[in-house]
Amino acid sequence: MPVRRWFGGQAAALAALTPSALRFLPPDLDPRQVEALCALVTGAGFSPDAYRAQSPALGAAVPDARTAVLHLLSFCGDEQVTYPLRLDPTGLDTLTRSRLWHRRGRARLAASLVNAHLAQRPDVVADPDFWAGILPALARVGRPYLLVGDSHSRLYRRVGLQRSGPILPIHVLCTAGSAAGLDNPASRSGYGARLARLADALARVPAARGLPILFQFGQVDIEFVAAFRRIANGEHAFDETGFETFCDRTAAAYGAFLVRWFSGLGPVHVLSVFPPALSDESWADGYCNAHVLALEDAAGDRTATAAAVAALEVPSLAERTRLHRAFNDRLSALCAREGFGFVALFDALLGPDGTVAPRFIAGAGGRDHHLDEAPLRAPTRAALEAALGRRQGMMQGMVDRMMDQMRRIVRVATA
């Protein structure tokens, strides 16, 4: 009789959902939990109206508040998704304390909410109360780590696959951020000052003790800043000795900033830069990135800047790959010297010819300085979990997969 009531309850809950809501119902969510979970999500600050208003197409696909929440639940596992949100830390705490959905579902949802809030309000990192609110909540459902870096760092924004204790990213994005610029008070971006305030805030929060902090900077310097310095100095011919000096200074400034502000926190890890992705044919066009141009004070005349970039002598992709590896060697030495962890993900991304493997740039075809996100999911997650340590073995992974399969069987039986 209890089994009949259980199946009957599921059937009734499914029947109460509209076709659009059913379309986005996560397969691992008990439909009887939908209403309560929707209340928790909105209590954490999620606004269905603001979510639906992001685009006419999204508004048409999710016609009501409940469907908007289910759409979020379906796509919050995509670590790159962002949306309008003003997080309520108390509501987040209540969400992570609940028993609704499974733990990893709550974990990836909580991480998604936190990162959406940070994307909308980046200066909140300087508020100790923010960290005191979110860190215990995230630690309740997983293992949070702080990820700080330029736009390439988005590829490391990964939620772990484990159902119990998955790694959870808290991403502080510094678009077009320069490693050397962090230590420069006059830097136009202001990222160094923001991260210094972040470090000060974390130092005041007991829950931040032991929080792993991962930094990924340097790619903007060796790919963009060095080129614009050459333009400013009228150095059209490539001088490898001069470039090496630039890299030495960049790594030194980067290290000085991390030591000054973060050596008492952490553990601190430095992520290697990626192999260059721009092909030799697309190099000049790819370097006219709007955000970098603005930070380099070169946005006023894009045509003139493009012409100046095109006039530079450019090392081949193979040579640039070698130079990127040499910069990583500097970062590795820095980490060894200062006691930081170093996460190396470089050689595994290369093809037989020693440059970036085609599968990692298939989307843009060498016309973008970023690697493709989808094929990087597995290697970046593996690199993170190796650096942060795994708490689960293969047996737990098998149990998780069996539980997922059982839930699918139940869903089919009650449909």
URRAHU-V68642 format. One record per backbone hydrogen bond with DSSP energy under -0.5 kcal/mol. CO is the residue of the C=O (numbers start at 1). NH is the residue of the N-H. Records with the same first field share a line. If there is no record, write none. Layout:
# URRAHU-V68642
CO=NH ; NH
This chain:
# URRAHU-V68642
1=5
2=6
3=7
4=8
5=9
6=10
7=11
8=12
9=13
10=14
11=15
12=16
14=17
18=22
19=23
20=24
21=24 ; 25
22=25
26=29
28=30
30=33
31=34
33=37
34=38
35=39
36=40
37=41
38=42
39=43
40=44
41=44 ; 46
42=45
44=88
45=86
46=48
47=51
48=52
49=53
51=54
52=55
55=59
56=60
57=61
58=62
61=63
64=68
65=69
66=70
67=71
68=72
69=73
70=74
71=75
72=76
75=78
77=79
78=81
87=89
88=92
89=93
90=94
91=95
92=96
93=97
94=98
95=98
102=106
103=107
104=108
105=109
106=110
107=111
108=112
109=113
110=114
111=115
112=116
113=117
114=118
115=119
116=120
117=121
121=124
122=125
123=126
124=127
126=128
127=130 ; 131
128=132
129=133
130=134
131=135
133=137
134=138
135=139
136=140
137=141
138=141 ; 142
141=166
142=144
143=168
144=212
145=147 ; 170
146=148 ; 214
147=172
148=216
149=174
150=153
151=154
152=155
153=156
154=157
156=158
163=165
166=143
167=160
168=145
170=147 ; 172
171=173
172=149
174=177
178=182
179=182
180=183
181=184
183=185
184=187
187=190
190=194
191=195
192=196
193=197
194=198
195=199
196=200
197=201
198=202
199=203
200=204
201=204
202=205
204=206
205=208
206=209
208=211
212=146
213=269
214=148
215=271
216=150
218=222
219=223
220=224 ; 225
221=226
224=228
225=229
226=230
227=231
228=232
229=233
230=234 ; 235
231=234
234=236
236=313
238=240
239=243
240=244
241=245
242=246
243=247
244=248
245=249
246=250
247=251
248=252
249=253
250=254
251=255
252=256
253=257
254=258
255=259
256=260
257=261
258=262 ; 263
259=263
262=265
266=210
267=213
268=341
269=215
270=343
279=283
282=286
283=287
284=288
285=288
287=289
289=293
290=294
291=295
292=296
293=298 ; 299
294=297
299=302
301=305
302=306
303=307
304=308
305=309
306=310
307=311
309=312
316=320
317=321
318=322
319=323
320=324
321=325
322=326
323=327
324=328
325=329
326=330
327=331
328=332
329=333
330=334
331=335
332=336
333=337
334=338
335=339 ; 340
341=270
342=344
343=272 ; 345
346=349
347=350
349=357
351=354
355=351
357=360
358=361
360=372
361=365 ; 366
364=367
366=279
373=376 ; 377
374=377
375=379
376=380
377=381
378=382
379=383
380=384
381=385
382=386
383=387
384=388
385=389
393=397
394=398
395=399
396=400
397=401
398=402
399=403
400=404
401=405
402=406
403=407
404=408
405=409
406=410
407=411
408=412
409=413
410=414
411=415
412=415
